[in-house]
Amino acid sequence: MKKAITFILFFGLISCNQSLKSKSLSADNSSSNEAQAPVNDEQIADGQIDEMQQTYTFLRKSAYWQKAKQMLPIPSDKKCRNTYSYGYLGLARYIYKNLKSDFPILTFRPSPRYAPFFSGFPSNTDNEELFFSDYGHEKNWEIHLWVQQNLKRPLTLTSLTLGSQHDHDRHCRHRAGVSTDVRPFPGDRPTTWNSSNYIRSENLAFIRMLASRPDINVIFFNDPEILNDKKIAEIKKQRQAAGNPLVFQSANGHDNHIHYEFALDPEIEEITEYTYQRLVPITPSSIIDWDAEFSEH
């Protein structure tokens, strides 16, 4: 794999979000190498609550912080290696649940035909990746409309996110309800980028569209010609200059689907960063190994 660019980020891959891109780490800044103390019951009893805790009352509860800590570690049965992005995405998922209850089931209204793996929704959805944040749901609807209008193809989803009653998702990078996997076009049956039925021109147009959207910050796909497309390279250059970088790279296992991620809902992002700062010390290990990040999702 082409050596990926190493970014120094505050919390991992998800920090491509525009409002946080300027927050880089310095290993020499010893004052930044400690996590801020989370809220405790004594502070609450003494009335020592800050503006965030005043706005979001669940941030005052010790049970919230205890559960948030449990969302951070990578389970021993998972192959994810980037503890920063894994933990951050898990916190975003937990915060969404505190604000809005469970992730809603994704439905491309008015028809459920685009549900992953199914021609219709199963009767029991608890263990199926059919859920998405409402913010991501609306964004994906825009993608769906673009595909219908420009490619006249189905947008065939293969993975979203498990319902938020699950602390850990089957995919390392799908925890926050903003990641989508779709089949390459024509999308009517399983396809890889080197299959006979693969239509490169349509997939190129699709990925150029994704890359040009400022609310999409990560794309994985393995077609080498699209990875080296000059127009996409120019889009990446322009976004980097504008302070809104795009990660578009190959990744293991992405011959047969395109993975893209939306930036977090701004409110979810703000609370997630607030929580993360108080639970995870900032250390030089915050430097992301992008090759490792792309080898598992």
C-alpha positions in Angstrom: 0.0 0.0 0.0 1.2 3.5 -0.8 2.6 5.0 2.4 -0.2 7.0 3.9 0.2 10.5 5.1 0.6 10.7 8.9 -1.5 13.5 10.4 -1.0 14.6 14.0 -4.6 14.8 15.3 -6.2 15.3 18.6 -8.2 12.2 18.7 -8.0 10.2 15.5 -9.4 9.9 12.0 -12.7 11.4 12.8 -11.1 14.7 13.6 -11.1 15.5 9.9 -14.2 17.3 10.9 -13.8 20.9 9.9 -14.1 22.6 13.3 -11.4 20.5 14.8 -8.8 20.3 12.0 -6.7 23.2 13.4 -6.2 21.4 16.7 -2.9 19.6 16.2 -0.8 18.0 19.0 2.7 18.8 20.1 4.7 16.2 21.8 6.7 19.0 23.5 3.6 20.5 25.1 3.7 18.7 28.5 0.7 20.7 29.7 -1.4 19.0 27.1 -0.4 15.5 28.0 -2.9 15.0 30.7 -6.6 14.4 30.4 -8.8 16.9 32.2 -10.5 15.3 35.2 -14.0 14.2 34.5 -16.9 15.5 36.6 -17.4 13.9 39.9 -20.3 13.8 42.4 -18.5 16.1 44.8 -18.1 18.9 42.2 -21.8 18.6 41.4 -22.7 18.8 45.0 -20.6 21.9 45.4 -22.2 23.5 42.3 -19.0 23.3 40.4 -20.4 22.7 36.9 -19.3 24.3 33.7 -21.3 25.6 30.8 -21.4 22.2 29.0 -22.7 20.4 32.1 -25.2 23.2 32.5 -26.5 22.6 29.0 -26.3 18.8 29.0 -27.4 17.5 32.4 -26.3 13.9 31.6 -22.7 15.2 31.8 -23.2 15.7 35.5 -23.9 12.1 36.2 -21.1 9.8 37.3 -22.9 6.9 35.6 -22.4 8.7 32.3 -18.6 8.9 32.8 -18.4 5.3 34.0 -20.2 4.1 30.9 -18.1 6.4 28.6 -14.9 4.8 29.9 -16.3 1.4 28.9 -16.8 2.5 25.4 -13.1 3.3 24.8 -11.2 0.0 24.9 -11.0 -2.3 21.9 -12.5 -5.7 22.8 -10.0 -8.6 22.6 -12.0 -10.3 19.8 -11.7 -7.3 17.5 -8.7 -6.6 15.2 -9.0 -2.8 15.4 -5.6 -1.3 16.4 -6.3 2.4 16.5 -7.5 3.0 20.1 -8.0 6.7 19.5 -10.4 6.6 16.6 -12.1 3.5 17.9 -12.8 5.1 21.3 -13.8 8.5 19.8 -16.3 7.0 17.5 -17.7 4.9 20.3 -18.1 7.9 22.5 -20.0 9.7 19.6 -22.4 6.7 19.5 -22.9 6.8 23.3 -23.5 10.5 23.3 -26.0 10.2 20.5 -27.9 7.7 22.6 -27.9 10.1 25.6 -29.2 12.9 23.4 -31.7 11.2 21.1 -32.2 7.6 22.3 -31.4 4.8 19.8 -30.2 5.3 16.3 -33.3 5.2 14.0 -33.5 2.5 11.4 -32.4 3.7 8.0 -35.3 3.8 5.5 -34.9 5.3 2.1 -38.4 6.6 1.9 -40.8 5.6 0.5 -39.3 2.2 -0.3 -37.1 -0.1 1.8 -35.6 -1.7 -1.2 -32.1 -0.3 -0.4 -31.8 -1.9 3.0 -28.5 -3.9 3.2 -28.8 -7.6 2.5 -32.6 -7.5 2.3 -35.3 -6.8 -0.2 -37.3 -5.6 2.7 -36.7 -5.0 6.4 -36.5 -8.1 8.6 -38.9 -8.5 11.5 -36.1 -8.5 14.0 -33.5 -5.8 13.4 -31.6 -6.0 16.7 -28.5 -7.7 15.2 -28.5 -6.2 11.7 -26.6 -3.2 10.5 -29.6 -1.2 9.4 -29.2 1.8 11.7 -27.8 5.3 11.2 -27.8 8.7 13.0 -30.6 11.0 11.9 -28.0 13.4 10.7 -26.3 10.8 8.6 -29.7 9.5 7.4 -30.5 12.9 5.8 -27.1 13.1 4.2 -27.4 9.6 2.8 -30.8 10.6 1.3 -29.0 13.3 -0.6 -26.5 10.8 -1.9 -29.3 8.4 -2.9 -31.1 11.2 -4.9 -27.8 12.1 -6.7 -27.3 8.5 -7.7 -30.9 8.2 -9.0 -30.7 11.4 -10.9 -27.2 11.0 -12.4 -26.5 7.3 -12.6 -30.1 5.9 -12.6 -28.9 3.0 -10.5 -29.7 1.6 -7.0 -27.6 2.8 -4.2 -27.1 -0.7 -2.7 -26.0 -0.5 1.0 -24.1 -3.4 2.4 -23.3 -2.1 6.0 -24.3 0.8 8.2 -24.3 0.5 12.0 -25.7 -1.8 14.6 -28.4 -0.3 16.9 -27.0 1.7 19.8 -28.0 -1.0 22.3 -24.7 -2.6 21.1 -21.6 -1.1 22.6 -19.4 -2.4 19.9 -20.1 -2.7 16.1 -18.9 -5.4 13.8 -16.9 -2.8 11.9 -14.2 -0.8 13.7 -15.1 2.5 11.9 -18.9 2.1 11.9 -19.6 2.9 15.5 -20.8 6.5 15.3 -23.7 6.1 12.8 -22.1 8.1 10.1 -20.3 5.5 8.0 -21.8 3.8 4.9 -20.7 0.8 2.7 -22.1 0.6 -0.8 -21.6 -1.8 -3.7 -19.7 -0.5 -6.7 -21.9 0.3 -9.6 -23.9 -1.0 -11.3 -24.8 -2.1 -7.8 -27.4 -4.7 -8.9 -25.3 -7.6 -7.7 -22.0 -8.2 -5.8 -19.2 -6.6 -7.8 -15.5 -5.8 -7.3 -13.5 -3.1 -9.1 -12.0 -5.7 -11.5 -15.3 -7.6 -12.2 -16.5 -7.8 -15.8 -19.7 -6.0 -14.9 -17.9 -3.1 -13.1 -18.5 0.3 -14.6 -15.5 2.4 -13.9 -17.0 5.7 -15.3 -20.0 5.5 -13.0 -17.9 4.7 -9.9 -15.5 7.5 -10.8 -18.3 10.0 -11.1 -19.7 8.8 -7.8 -16.4 9.1 -5.9 -15.7 12.5 -7.4 -19.1 13.6 -6.1 -18.4 12.2 -2.7 -15.0 13.9 -2.6 -16.4 17.3 -3.5 -18.9 17.2 -0.6 -17.4 19.1 2.4 -19.4 17.0 4.8 -17.6 13.8 3.7 -14.1 13.4 5.1 -13.2 9.7 4.5 -13.5 7.4 1.4 -12.0 3.9 1.1 -12.0 2.1 -2.3 -9.4 0.0 -4.1 -9.7 0.8 -7.8 -6.2 2.0 -8.6 -7.3 4.1 -11.6 -9.8 6.1 -9.4 -7.2 6.4 -6.6 -4.9 8.1 -9.1 -7.6 10.3 -10.8 -6.2 13.8 -11.4 -9.5 15.5 -10.7 -9.9 13.8 -7.3 -6.3 14.7 -6.5 -7.1 18.4 -7.3 -10.2 18.2 -5.1 -8.1 16.8 -2.2 -5.5 19.6 -2.7 -8.2 22.3 -2.7 -9.8 20.9 0.4 -6.4 20.6 2.2 -5.7 24.2 1.4 -9.2 25.2 2.7 -8.6 23.4 6.0 -11.1 20.6 5.3 -8.9 17.7 4.3 -10.2 14.5 2.6 -8.8 11.1 3.2 -9.2 8.9 0.1 -7.2 5.8 0.2 -7.2 2.1 -0.5 -7.9 -0.2 2.4 -7.9 -4.0 2.9 -11.2 -5.6 2.0 -12.4 -2.7 -0.1 -12.4 -4.3 -3.6 -16.1 -5.0 -3.4 -17.5 -1.9 -1.7 -17.0 1.8 -1.3 -16.8 3.1 2.3 -17.5 6.8 3.0 -18.0 8.7 6.2 -19.8 11.9 7.0 -18.5 14.4 9.6 -20.2 14.1 12.9 -23.3 16.2 13.7 -21.7 19.4 15.1 -23.5 19.0 18.5 -22.5 15.4 18.8 -18.9 16.3 17.9 -18.7 19.1 20.5 -19.9 16.8 23.3 -17.7 13.9 22.1 -14.6 16.1 22.2 -15.5 17.5 25.6 -15.9 13.9 27.0 -12.8 12.6 25.2 -10.6 15.3 26.6 -11.6 14.3 30.1 -11.0 10.6 29.7 -8.0 10.1 27.4 -4.6 11.7 28.0 -3.0 13.4 25.0 0.3 11.6 24.2 2.5 11.2 21.1 0.6 8.0 20.4 -2.1 10.3 19.0 -0.1 10.4 15.8 -2.2 8.2 13.6 -0.6 5.3 11.6 -2.8 5.7 8.5 -1.6 2.4 7.0 -2.8 0.6 10.2 -6.0 2.6 10.2 -6.8 1.5 6.6 -6.0 -2.1 7.2 -9.0 -2.6 9.3 -12.4 -1.0 9.5 
